[in-house]
Amino acid sequence: MMVAPTLMALLACGHLGQGSDAEAYADAMQRLFVENQAISREFLDVAVLVKKQDLAAGEIAERFSERVVPRATALAQKVDAIDPGSSGLEKVHSGIERAWAIRAESYSALADAWTSADNAAFTRAMHDNRSVRKAEDRYIEAANRLLREHELQLDP
């Protein structure tokens, strides 16, 4: 795992300064954004199958429950475990923590809505999922503004 070498290198340097904290933070978050993109691709794969009518409602819910929901839940837990340190990103980070928790909940709600054929619940879950995308955009803009001071940038 890449986290251990990064942390070991930072610890070997002695005191963790703001620059080191920002670098470790950016590195950790960049890996999570790669994972987030993989989950989004899985979501889109299911959406394409729905549009083509290649999956029955039960199969859609099962695919969400098995492939999308657990990964989104794990991602929300991983982002919660990240410590922005003294990089000044604490407040900004709390926004992405909440956003990814909402996304995991919305994916779970989508699976439930498919199972129960509840169009209203499906619409609410899709709305929540779309609002997360907007929150991600705000997070990236704010985080990159702060990371620029350390010549760093997140590239989702």
URRA-V184294 format. One record per backbone hydrogen bond with DSSP energy under -1.0 kcal/mol. NH is the residue of the N-H (numbers start at 1). CO is the residue of the C=O. E is the energy in kcal/mol with one decimal. If there is no record, write none. Layout:
NH;CO;E  NH;CO;E
//
This chain:
6;2;-1.5  7;3;-2.7  8;4;-2.8  9;5;-2.4  10;6;-2.1  11;7;-2.7  12;8;-2.1  14;11;-1.5  21;17;-2.7  22;18;-2.6  23;19;-2.3  24;20;-2.6  25;21;-2.6  26;22;-2.8  27;23;-2.3  28;24;-2.3  29;25;-2.9  30;26;-2.4  31;27;-1.6  32;28;-1.6  33;29;-2.2  34;30;-1.6  35;31;-1.8  36;32;-2.6  37;33;-2.1  38;34;-1.7  39;35;-2.0  40;36;-2.3  41;37;-2.2  42;38;-1.9  43;39;-2.3  44;40;-2.5  45;41;-2.5  46;42;-2.0  47;43;-2.1  48;44;-2.5  49;45;-1.9  50;46;-2.2  51;47;-2.5  52;48;-2.4  54;49;-2.8  60;56;-2.3  61;57;-2.4  62;58;-2.2  63;59;-2.5  64;60;-2.6  65;61;-2.8  66;62;-2.5  67;63;-2.9  68;64;-1.1  69;64;-3.1  72;68;-2.6  73;69;-2.6  74;70;-2.4  75;71;-2.2  76;72;-2.2  77;73;-1.9  78;74;-2.3  79;75;-2.5  80;76;-1.6  81;77;-1.3  87;84;-1.4  93;89;-3.1  94;90;-1.6  97;93;-2.2  98;94;-2.0  99;95;-2.2  100;96;-2.4  101;97;-1.6  102;98;-2.3  103;99;-2.2  104;100;-2.0  105;101;-2.1  106;102;-2.7  107;103;-2.6  108;104;-1.9  109;105;-2.3  110;106;-2.3  111;107;-2.1  112;108;-2.2  113;109;-2.6  114;110;-2.3  115;111;-2.2  116;112;-2.3  118;113;-1.9  122;118;-2.2  123;119;-2.5  124;120;-2.3  125;121;-2.4  126;122;-2.5  127;123;-2.3  128;124;-2.4  129;125;-2.3  130;126;-2.4  131;127;-2.2  132;128;-1.5  133;129;-1.3  134;130;-1.5  135;131;-2.1  136;132;-2.9  137;133;-2.1  138;134;-2.2  139;135;-2.6  140;136;-2.9  141;137;-2.2  142;138;-2.5  143;139;-3.5  144;140;-2.6  145;141;-1.7  146;142;-1.7  147;143;-2.9  148;144;-2.0  150;147;-2.0  151;148;-1.9  152;147;-1.9
//
